[in-house]
Amino acid sequence: MTAELTVHELIAKHRPTLDQALEAIRTRAYWSPHPEHPKAYGEHGSLDAAAGKAAFDALLGNRVDLGQPGTDDWVGGEVSPYGIELGVTYPHADVDTLLPAMRAGQRAWRDAGAEARAVVCLEILKRISDRTHEFAHAVMHTSGQAFMMAFQAGGPHAQDRGLEAVAYAYAEQVRTPDTAEWSKPQGKRDPLALTKTFKPVPRGTALVIGCNTFPTWNGYPGLFASLATGNAVLVKPHPRAVLPLALTVRVARQVLAEAGFDPNLVALTAERPGEGIAKTLATHPDIKIIDYTGSTAFGDWLEANARQAQVYTEKAGVNTVLVESTDNYKGALANLAFSLSLYSGQMCTTPQNLLIPRDGIRTDEGPKSYDEVVADIARAVDGLLGDDARANALLGAIVNPDVKARLEAAAGLGEVALASREIANPEFPDAVVRTPVIVKLDGAKPDDEAAYMSECFGPVSFAVAVDSAADAVELLRRTVREKGAMTVGAYTVDADVERAVEEVCLEEAAQLSLNLVGGVYVNQTAAFSDFHGSGGNAAANAALTDGAFVANRFRVIEVRREA
């Protein structure tokens, strides 16, 4: 089968999906081609639950050989937050050999055109989707997510974000026509006439620096945005979460080769313990694009030092919910309790600060004092997590010792409204599972400000007493301006307060959720409809996903000829 025929087949197979994705990002309506329910898999070549678990088990203790050039060592060392030593090893790269090999295939990939690149990316995503059960176990045992969250967030939701990036990349590349006839009248003289061609060209090799908590969900947008715009992509996973991205790279290389392209357009480089190769790679002259999710300190370093690259970062922020009034008190409590508990608060979108007027709030159950509101939120969390089986399914496991240390230290920062407790996981006795802690702080005390104005990543929330709704709005503004925020929430039935909060979020570029009381939570976003981050405050310099996230990964080069 020729490469050309393969691409034509892929266009026939995937063009309808691409068109639906393009329509979804235009309308912002709900759409997903990737099933969320585990029972939807097992037909048409996809792995069912048993086959996916068997495929994951077969990986343990073995080598993931990707057939890459420049492999000079095999490295590993991942230990599941659930207590299992994975024993998987991965290629360590001699970058001076690997990077030139990655460049070699870029010309043919560039010349294939935007549509061909898009449908190859969609084939990669389809094959990953078929193996969602296998990927779910890989995400679970590297991130500590509970299985169902790993299945959904690490599987279909991550795949949706990857497809969304491909759709935006395609739309931006075809915005300019391939050719144009240009004619300028010259009065009595013959017009000036030119034939012009326009070709999107890649910036160069892209680097994806993976994160520990959401290796696929955070990794796929940058990976597929860069690949779809013609760039080779080098994936450098977090050392605790290599397996999901290694499997991704393996699928990508297989599809590229089958479609007649150089598989070295996508490659992996794992690192030895303490090696810190991200800095070396990030400043390498071959690296022209960087996608990073992680700490503010390293994100700031990348922005300051990777001067040769276009850098996209998602860093830390202080997410805030203002609680001023509600006409559904029970619904608000339940929604907040779930948001604070999901994945042990180990999401960049989890609320941290709850701003509550010290004189209390208005509710459909009558006025509630600050102390009552905080106690009721604590009871809601306690009730949600009272059953250990349910708690394990929501909390997952603490991803690393740093999160556990922050959780334990938080109790000393103020009055504890809800103490964290240890939960046993009967299936994984070595898992570290903890319920959230809620600490009372006073917004008027400078000593307390040091706590609530810093990100405390993990299952830690601060109930901050403020003098009034107006003071809460101003504290919200200052928090977003100084520290950034991935999410903002508010509960209010006061139109003036709602307008004030919305104006703060418009001015400070923060995504806002108002009066959530049902099954949608402030820390969840839907691909094709919701923007994850804004790119306009200190928490992130890019949004997942919009035109700006893809448009600067390529440039349009023009050739003019006399007509």
Sequence and secondary structure as in RCSB ss.txt:
>XXXX:A:sequence
MTAELTVHELIAKHRPTLDQALEAIRTRAYWSPHPEHPKAYGEHGSLDAAAGKAAFDALLGNRVDLGQPGTDDWV
GGEVSPYGIELGVTYPHADVDTLLPAMRAGQRAWRDAGAEARAVVCLEILKRISDRTHEFAHAVMHTSGQAFMMA
FQAGGPHAQDRGLEAVAYAYAEQVRTPDTAEWSKPQGKRDPLALTKTFKPVPRGTALVIGCNTFPTWNGYPGLFA
SLATGNAVLVKPHPRAVLPLALTVRVARQVLAEAGFDPNLVALTAERPGEGIAKTLATHPDIKIIDYTGSTAFGD
WLEANARQAQVYTEKAGVNTVLVESTDNYKGALANLAFSLSLYSGQMCTTPQNLLIPRDGIRTDEGPKSYDEVVA
DIARAVDGLLGDDARANALLGAIVNPDVKARLEAAAGLGEVALASREIANPEFPDAVVRTPVIVKLDGAKPDDEA
AYMSECFGPVSFAVAVDSAADAVELLRRTVREKGAMTVGAYTVDADVERAVEEVCLEEAAQLSLNLVGGVYVNQT
AAFSDFHGSGGNAAANAALTDGAFVANRFRVIEVRREA
>XXXX:A:secstr
  HHHHHHHHHHHHHHHHHHHHHHHHH     SS  SGGG SSTT   HHHHHHHHHHHTTSB     TTEEEEE
E  B TTS B   EEEEE HHHHHHHHHHTHHHHHHH HHHHHHHHHHHHHHHHHTHHHHHHHHHHHH   HHHH
HHHHTHHHHHHHHHHHHHHHHHHTTS SEEEEEEEETTEEEEEEEEEEEEEE SEEEEE  SS TTTTTHHHHHH
HHHTT  EEEE  TTS HHHHHHHHHHHHHHHHTTS GGGEEE    TT  HHHHHHT TTEEEEEEES HHHHH
HHHHH TTSEEEEE     EEEE B S HHHHHHHHHHHHHGGGG STT   EEEEETT BB TT  B HHHHHH
HHHHHHHHHT SHHHHHHHH    SHHHHHHHHHHTTSSEEEE   B   SS TT   B  EEEEEETT HHHHH
HHTS   SSEEEEEEES HHHHHHHHHHHHHHH  S EEEE   HHHHHHHHHHHHHHT  EEE   SS  TT  
 TTTS BS SSBTTBSS BTSHHHHHTTEEEEEEEEE 
